[in-house]
Amino acid sequence: MMSMTSKMMDTSMEMQHMEGMDKMMMQELIEACSACEQACTVCADSSMSMGADMAKCMSMCMDTADMCNTMMRMMLRPSGYDMPSMMAMMQACMMMCMACADECMKHADMNEQYRMCAQAAQQCAKACESMMGAMKSMMPMS
C-alpha cells in the first residue's frame, strides 16, 4: 500500500524535476528515520526509570531521535535539496544511528526494547547508506 507521503511526493512538482532520484529509496529512508525516532524515544523514556547507569544510553537515544526527525524532515523537502548538505546530513545520521545501536546492544540482555531500538537504528543507518550511494550520481562535479 502506498503511503500518503509517497502519493504526495509523486505529485510534487519539485520531485518531477529531480532526475535520477529513487523515490522508493527516499520513502524507505523516511520510514526508517520515523521508526528509529519512535524506537529511540521509547527507549530513552524507559531508560529514565533505570537510574544514572543508563544516562549515556538515554542521551544517545534522545540525540538519535532528534537526528532522525531532522533527517526525515529534510527528505520531505526536495525543493530545498543541496546535495553536499544532504550527503553530510545522511552521513551524520548514519554515524549517530550506529553509535546508538552499539550503546543499546550493550543493554540488550536487560530488556528486549534495547535490542529493538538497536535494530531500528541499524536499519536507519543502512537506509542512509543506501540513499547516499544512490545520490552520489546527483552530486555536482567539482
Backbone bond lengths (Angstrom), bond angles and torsions (degrees), N, CA, C in turn:
res aa  C-N    CA-C-N  psi(-1)  N-CA   C-N-CA  omega(-1)  CA-C   N-CA-C  phi
1 M - - - 1.441 - - 1.534 109.16 -
2 M 1.293 116.44 133.41 1.452 122.17 -179.48 1.526 109.68 -80.39
3 S 1.322 116.36 132.58 1.461 119.99 -179.87 1.525 110.27 -76.39
4 M 1.326 114.75 162.10 1.457 120.21 177.19 1.525 109.69 -59.55
5 T 1.331 116.68 -39.30 1.458 120.48 179.92 1.527 110.51 -60.75
6 S 1.324 116.81 -44.11 1.468 120.45 178.71 1.519 111.10 -61.27
7 K 1.310 116.35 -43.55 1.465 120.56 179.68 1.523 110.53 -62.41
8 M 1.324 116.22 -43.60 1.459 119.78 179.97 1.526 111.03 -65.08
9 M 1.322 116.76 -40.90 1.458 120.01 179.71 1.530 111.12 -66.13
10 D 1.325 117.01 -35.15 1.461 120.65 178.21 1.522 112.02 -63.34
11 T 1.315 116.95 -30.30 1.464 120.32 -178.54 1.528 112.64 -94.77
12 S 1.310 116.42 -4.97 1.461 121.40 -178.49 1.526 110.59 -69.28
13 M 1.300 116.16 129.44 1.467 121.28 177.68 1.529 110.74 -62.66
14 E 1.323 117.55 -36.59 1.453 121.00 -179.17 1.525 110.63 -63.12
15 M 1.330 117.47 -39.80 1.465 121.28 -179.67 1.517 111.23 -67.05
16 Q 1.319 117.26 -32.02 1.457 120.18 -178.19 1.518 111.58 -67.38
17 H 1.322 117.89 -19.50 1.457 121.81 -179.15 1.524 112.85 -100.33
18 M 1.321 117.73 7.38 1.461 121.03 -177.65 1.520 109.57 -101.53
19 E 1.309 114.82 79.75 1.455 121.74 179.62 1.531 110.03 -57.74
20 G 1.299 115.87 134.17 1.454 121.19 174.69 1.517 115.20 83.81
21 M 1.322 118.82 -3.18 1.463 120.80 -179.29 1.524 108.75 -79.48
22 D 1.314 116.46 125.99 1.457 122.62 178.53 1.536 108.31 -84.77
23 K 1.322 116.24 101.00 1.468 120.63 -175.83 1.528 112.18 -65.12
24 M 1.318 117.24 -34.41 1.465 120.03 178.32 1.531 110.16 -65.75
25 M 1.310 116.52 -41.17 1.461 120.29 178.28 1.526 110.71 -66.75
26 M 1.324 116.10 -37.16 1.471 120.00 175.35 1.523 110.21 -59.97
27 Q 1.328 116.00 -45.91 1.457 121.07 -179.62 1.524 110.83 -62.65
28 E 1.320 116.48 -40.15 1.470 120.38 178.50 1.526 110.76 -62.82
29 L 1.327 116.71 -40.16 1.467 119.47 178.50 1.526 110.63 -67.77
30 I 1.306 117.05 -42.70 1.469 120.73 178.10 1.528 110.15 -58.64
31 E 1.326 117.08 -45.91 1.464 121.04 -179.85 1.525 111.63 -67.73
32 A 1.337 117.59 -38.88 1.466 120.61 178.56 1.530 110.91 -65.59
33 C 1.332 116.24 -39.28 1.471 120.07 177.11 1.523 110.95 -64.19
34 S 1.319 115.96 -42.76 1.464 120.24 179.77 1.525 110.91 -63.88
35 A 1.320 116.61 -45.78 1.471 120.75 179.91 1.526 111.18 -63.12
36 C 1.325 116.56 -40.99 1.464 120.41 179.98 1.528 110.84 -67.80
37 E 1.317 116.08 -42.05 1.467 119.60 177.60 1.528 110.34 -57.43
38 Q 1.316 116.38 -46.30 1.465 120.33 -179.14 1.526 111.76 -65.59
39 A 1.335 117.09 -45.35 1.468 120.67 -179.28 1.531 110.50 -62.70
40 C 1.319 116.47 -42.81 1.462 120.38 -179.31 1.530 111.74 -66.96
41 T 1.318 117.00 -35.41 1.464 120.84 178.37 1.523 110.21 -65.50
42 V 1.317 116.92 -45.09 1.474 121.30 178.28 1.522 110.11 -64.65
43 C 1.320 116.21 -43.39 1.461 120.85 -178.66 1.537 110.61 -63.76
44 A 1.317 117.07 -43.74 1.470 120.78 178.91 1.518 110.69 -62.42
45 D 1.319 116.39 -42.19 1.458 120.48 179.81 1.532 110.66 -62.06
46 S 1.313 116.98 -43.43 1.464 120.51 178.39 1.513 111.89 -64.84
47 S 1.322 115.75 -36.80 1.466 119.81 -178.71 1.513 112.13 -65.31
48 M 1.334 117.37 -26.59 1.462 120.98 179.84 1.522 111.87 -58.31
49 S 1.318 115.98 -36.64 1.468 119.61 -176.57 1.519 112.56 -80.62
50 M 1.330 117.55 -3.88 1.467 120.57 -175.86 1.514 113.80 -100.13
51 G 1.316 117.04 5.86 1.452 120.18 173.41 1.515 115.28 89.20
52 A 1.323 113.79 -176.02 1.466 122.44 -173.33 1.525 112.89 -64.80
53 D 1.326 117.47 -24.60 1.464 120.34 179.80 1.534 112.06 -62.03
54 M 1.331 116.32 -22.49 1.462 120.81 -176.86 1.530 112.50 -102.45
55 A 1.334 116.73 11.51 1.471 120.16 -176.39 1.521 112.67 -59.99
56 K 1.327 117.59 -42.42 1.465 119.91 -179.08 1.528 110.23 -64.65
57 C 1.308 117.02 -45.33 1.460 120.88 179.96 1.527 110.21 -62.03
58 M 1.316 116.69 -45.12 1.458 121.17 179.48 1.526 110.77 -59.94
59 S 1.318 116.44 -45.96 1.459 120.92 -179.67 1.535 111.35 -64.54
60 M 1.327 116.51 -43.35 1.469 120.31 178.38 1.526 110.73 -60.70
61 C 1.321 116.19 -42.24 1.463 120.08 179.92 1.529 111.47 -65.15
62 M 1.329 116.96 -42.27 1.470 119.60 179.36 1.525 110.79 -64.65
63 D 1.336 117.09 -42.90 1.464 120.39 179.15 1.532 111.07 -64.75
64 T 1.316 116.26 -39.92 1.466 120.18 179.70 1.521 110.64 -67.12
65 A 1.316 116.61 -40.23 1.476 119.96 177.19 1.525 110.15 -59.50
66 D 1.320 116.83 -44.56 1.469 120.79 178.60 1.527 111.47 -63.30
67 M 1.328 116.54 -43.96 1.462 121.48 -179.49 1.535 110.40 -62.60
68 C 1.312 116.38 -43.70 1.466 120.40 -179.48 1.523 111.75 -66.30
69 N 1.321 116.36 -38.02 1.463 119.71 177.84 1.525 110.32 -63.42
70 T 1.317 116.74 -43.71 1.458 120.75 179.69 1.532 110.71 -65.64
71 M 1.327 117.03 -42.82 1.472 120.47 179.03 1.524 110.49 -61.85
72 M 1.313 116.44 -43.15 1.462 121.22 179.45 1.530 110.08 -60.94
73 R 1.317 117.38 -47.02 1.466 120.33 -178.74 1.522 111.46 -64.45
74 M 1.319 117.21 -36.89 1.465 119.71 177.03 1.527 111.12 -64.29
75 M 1.315 117.11 -39.00 1.469 120.73 179.34 1.524 111.44 -66.74
76 L 1.314 116.73 -26.42 1.470 121.14 -179.64 1.521 113.26 -80.58
77 R 1.343 117.00 -4.76 1.470 121.16 -178.33 1.529 110.51 -119.52
78 P 1.324 117.46 69.09 1.469 119.34 -175.24 1.524 114.47 -64.52
79 S 1.310 118.67 -22.45 1.469 119.02 -178.72 1.522 111.57 -67.78
80 G 1.311 117.51 -20.23 1.453 120.74 -179.00 1.518 113.88 -102.06
81 Y 1.329 117.66 11.05 1.463 119.82 -177.15 1.522 112.18 -61.52
82 D 1.291 115.29 126.19 1.446 123.69 166.89 1.523 103.56 -116.82
83 M 1.316 117.14 108.16 1.467 121.23 -169.79 1.526 114.18 -54.00
84 P 1.333 120.17 -46.26 1.468 117.84 178.30 1.540 112.40 -60.80
85 S 1.324 116.88 -38.62 1.470 120.17 178.26 1.525 111.15 -67.67
86 M 1.322 116.60 -40.91 1.468 120.10 179.32 1.526 110.67 -63.90
87 M 1.322 116.45 -41.62 1.468 120.11 179.05 1.527 110.40 -63.49
88 A 1.324 116.96 -42.45 1.469 120.81 179.10 1.526 110.55 -64.48
89 M 1.317 116.58 -40.39 1.467 120.43 179.69 1.529 110.98 -66.06
90 M 1.332 116.43 -43.18 1.471 118.83 178.12 1.521 110.80 -64.23
91 Q 1.325 117.25 -38.49 1.462 120.70 177.54 1.533 110.15 -62.32
92 A 1.319 116.70 -45.37 1.466 120.70 179.04 1.524 111.55 -63.94
93 C 1.320 116.56 -42.60 1.464 121.00 179.11 1.529 110.07 -63.05
94 M 1.327 116.02 -43.64 1.462 120.58 179.31 1.526 110.68 -61.16
95 M 1.328 117.32 -44.58 1.464 120.66 -179.59 1.531 111.72 -65.64
96 M 1.327 116.74 -40.99 1.464 120.48 178.76 1.525 110.10 -64.57
97 C 1.316 117.11 -42.59 1.469 120.81 179.47 1.526 111.29 -63.54
98 M 1.323 116.95 -40.67 1.467 119.71 179.49 1.528 110.91 -66.28
99 A 1.326 117.29 -40.54 1.472 120.82 178.35 1.525 110.27 -65.26
100 C 1.325 116.80 -41.25 1.462 121.08 178.92 1.533 110.67 -64.83
101 A 1.318 116.21 -43.58 1.467 120.13 178.98 1.525 110.70 -60.15
102 D 1.324 116.54 -43.19 1.467 120.27 178.80 1.525 110.93 -61.50
103 E 1.338 116.99 -43.75 1.461 120.87 -179.74 1.531 111.03 -65.51
104 C 1.316 116.91 -45.25 1.474 119.88 -178.99 1.527 111.60 -64.68
105 M 1.321 116.97 -35.98 1.472 119.15 179.37 1.529 112.16 -65.13
106 K 1.314 117.43 -24.92 1.464 120.58 176.40 1.527 111.20 -63.65
107 H 1.326 116.47 -21.54 1.463 121.26 -175.74 1.526 112.37 -114.78
108 A 1.314 116.65 9.89 1.464 121.03 -174.59 1.525 112.92 -62.21
109 D 1.323 117.37 -25.89 1.463 119.75 178.99 1.536 112.04 -75.55
110 M 1.327 117.03 -15.61 1.465 121.57 179.70 1.523 112.02 -80.06
111 N 1.339 115.25 -37.04 1.464 119.63 -173.49 1.523 108.51 -161.97
112 E 1.300 116.99 138.46 1.466 122.65 -178.80 1.527 112.39 -60.90
113 Q 1.320 117.42 -28.52 1.460 118.23 -177.34 1.528 112.17 -65.54
114 Y 1.322 118.47 -26.82 1.460 119.94 176.11 1.527 110.15 -66.53
115 R 1.314 116.14 -39.76 1.461 120.66 177.07 1.534 109.98 -65.69
116 M 1.320 116.04 -41.89 1.464 120.38 179.40 1.528 111.12 -64.82
117 C 1.312 116.97 -40.46 1.465 121.34 177.95 1.529 109.78 -63.56
118 A 1.333 115.99 -43.91 1.469 120.35 178.63 1.526 110.62 -60.08
119 Q 1.322 116.85 -41.39 1.463 120.48 179.49 1.524 111.33 -64.60
120 A 1.324 117.32 -42.17 1.469 120.61 178.25 1.529 110.23 -63.14
121 A 1.324 116.67 -40.45 1.465 120.73 179.38 1.532 110.72 -67.18
122 Q 1.324 116.97 -40.00 1.468 120.56 177.51 1.531 110.94 -63.73
123 Q 1.327 116.15 -40.89 1.463 119.74 179.29 1.527 111.02 -65.83
124 C 1.306 117.00 -38.30 1.462 120.52 177.90 1.528 110.43 -66.33
125 A 1.324 116.87 -42.99 1.469 120.50 177.95 1.530 110.24 -59.82
126 K 1.316 115.89 -42.15 1.466 120.66 179.87 1.531 110.71 -65.58
127 A 1.325 117.15 -40.23 1.469 121.07 178.54 1.531 110.41 -65.07
128 C 1.327 117.37 -39.36 1.476 120.73 176.28 1.523 110.21 -62.21
129 E 1.315 116.07 -45.97 1.464 120.56 -179.27 1.532 111.42 -60.95
130 S 1.329 116.25 -43.31 1.470 120.78 178.76 1.520 111.32 -63.25
131 M 1.329 116.40 -44.12 1.458 120.54 -179.31 1.520 110.69 -65.83
132 M 1.324 117.04 -38.93 1.461 120.37 177.69 1.532 110.29 -61.10
133 G 1.320 116.40 -42.08 1.455 120.27 178.39 1.515 111.77 -62.10
134 A 1.321 115.97 -41.23 1.463 120.62 -179.73 1.525 112.24 -69.79
135 M 1.318 117.15 -30.98 1.469 120.87 -176.41 1.521 113.56 -86.27
136 K 1.335 118.20 -11.41 1.462 120.03 -178.18 1.523 111.96 -56.90
137 S 1.327 116.82 -34.77 1.466 119.47 -180.00 1.526 112.15 -70.59
138 M 1.313 116.81 -15.73 1.462 120.87 -179.78 1.531 112.37 -92.07
139 M 1.322 116.52 -6.31 1.470 120.81 -178.29 1.526 109.51 -68.35
140 P 1.336 116.28 138.66 1.468 119.00 177.01 1.528 110.81 -66.27
141 M 1.297 115.69 142.84 1.458 120.96 177.20 1.527 108.94 -74.40
142 S 1.332 116.34 136.68 1.470 117.98 -179.76 1.502 111.35 -109.25
